[in-house]
């Protein structure tokens, strides 16, 4: 199971608690490489962007 979170609401505590409860965290919308790198550092499991 997973939870999808708006990029602006993604914080380390949310990710940590989701993982502790067996959930993966996917983030939207990642529109730059910098955002992708930051989310990877935070432990996000996946993400969505506007580029197909």
N, C-alpha and C positions, 0 to 999 in steps of 0.2 A: 504494500500500500504506500501511497505517497500523498503529500500535501503540496499544492501549488500556491506560491506566495508572490504578490506584487513586489517588484524589485525594491521600491521605497520602504517596504515594511520588513525587509529581511535583516535580521540581527542575529548575532552569534548565539544568544540565549535561545531564540526560537529554533534555530538549527539543532542546537545541542539537545533540547527537550524532545524535538521530533525524532532525532536519531535514538535517543534513550528509549522512546516508545515504539521503536521498530519502524518508523516512517522515513521515507526518503523525501528530500526537499527539492522541488523544482521551482525555478524563478522565472518570471516574465516581467517585463520585456527587456532582454539584453540587447542593446543596440551598438555597443562598442567593445573593442578588445579589452579596454581598461575595466569595464563592468564585468566581463567574463573572468578576467584575472582576479578581480577582487572577490567575486562570488566563489571561485575555486579556493582561494585562501581561506574563506569563511567556512568551507566544507559543504557547499551546495552540491547536490548530486546530479542536477541537470538544469536546463534552461531553454527558453523559447525566445526567438527574435522575430523581427518583421521581414527578414530576408529568406525567401524559400530555398 
